[in-house]
Structure formats: C-alpha cells, structure tokens
Amino acid sequence: MPEGPTILNLKNRLVRFKGKTVTEATGYGEMDKTPLHNIKLMDIDAFGKNLIFVFKDFFVTVHLGLFGSVLINKRKKSNASFTLHFGDEEINFYISKTKLINGKPDKHFDYRTDILKEEFDGQYILSTLQQEYAEKMIGDALMEQQLFTGVGNIIRIEALYRAKIHPESLVKDIPEKKLIYLIETVVNYAFEFLEQSKKEEVKEKTLVYGRKNCPKDKSELAIEEMGKIKRKTYVCPKCQKRYQ
Ligand SMILES: [Zn+2]
C-alpha cells in the first residue's frame, strides 16, 4: 500500500495538470463524474494516503488502496476505475476509490495530523496520543490515520526501530520523552522515505523492514503479525524496549 510520501511524490508528478480544464471524467467507479466535466482543475493536494483534485466548489479524493496504481498518458489492458481527461492527455487510476466532497480540503481534513505537511503539530499529536490512545499499543496507534495521517507499515516499523520502542508497548507506559522522540522520528523518516521513493530505493534502504537480522547487533528479528492491526511487523528484541 502506498504511504504518505508515495502519494506526495505522485502529487508532485501531476502538478503540471493544475490550471488545466477537465474535458471529461470516466471510469467504472461509482462516483458521479458529471460535475467534473468542463471545469478547471484549481489545485492538486495530498492528505496522507489520499490524492486530492481540487475544484472551485468541491474536491475529489483518490485512494489507491492495496492494489491501486496510476498511469499518465498510458493505459493498461484492464479498465480504469477513474480517468481524468484533459483534451489529449489523461490520468488513469486503477483499482482506486474516489469520493466527491463539497467545500475545501483544508476545512474537511485536519492538516495538523499529516506527517508531511507544514501544519503538522507534534504537540497536538503528543497530547492526543496520551489522552485518547493511552491504553493502545504504540504499534497500533501509529497506524491510526486520524492521528498519524500518512503513516503506513514501512514508516511504522522503521520509526519504532529507530526510536528503540517495542510495538507492543502501551502508550501510557512509554515515557513522554520517548514519545516525543518517536513523533520526531516518524516525521524525519517520512521525509527520508520521500527522497528515497523518487529513486525507488525505499525498500533497499530500510533498516529492519523486509530484513532478517538487526543491522546493529545481528540478532534475529522477530517477524510476526503484532497488535490488533495484524500487520507484518519486524522487531529487534534486543534494541527495542518493551515498556510496561
Ligand atoms: Zn538490534
């Protein structure tokens, strides 16, 4: 599944369509596409794992999900779920979910939680984490999109390893200083991921995701589905402390 930085890269690749007129919108997706015909694309934005096409009175979010993909001026053999046509040019989305929402995206979404936005507010995340997620495992809390918007499994695993925290530690048991360090690590790693994904070398450069041994002490990583979210997790039992 694409993570926040992957979507931000995609947004940057599509930004040249900004200001162009959508001549037609098609695709087998259920969303009514007639409001998009012959109107100007005002902006392209990203919020976490959502790509956002902004029009004057509404916006359309595209979520790529596990199997989604996008092609610019190229087509697959299979039908696109959503296509934006700009005269001779087109953006094709496959196996993606779209939603039309009235108003402006920054009024609809809370940008303070997006790990890649200037508006990201670490203090707000820290207090929400401590107040509303105290009883949760940190490995689960990191995947909550309303709290850590844009975090996916790779960012989650790499940030926990770098911050030396075991994913099964409950939020309430982790010292505040450690939580602050973890939040900083999530953001810093997300920007590293952004740079690496431009060259498609994210998976080459991970420290523990997809690996068998800890790069530091060479001990065997615990690889299993952990927490309530049941996502494959890589943990070094020596480096990552289980707070309790
Ligand atoms: Zn280790």
Boltz pocket constraint, residues with backbone or C-beta under 6 A from the ligand:
constraints:
  - pocket:
      binder: B
      contacts: [[A, 214], [A, 215], [A, 216], [A, 217], [A, 218], [A, 219], [A, 236], [A, 237], [A, 238], [A, 239], [A, 240]]
      max_distance: 6.0
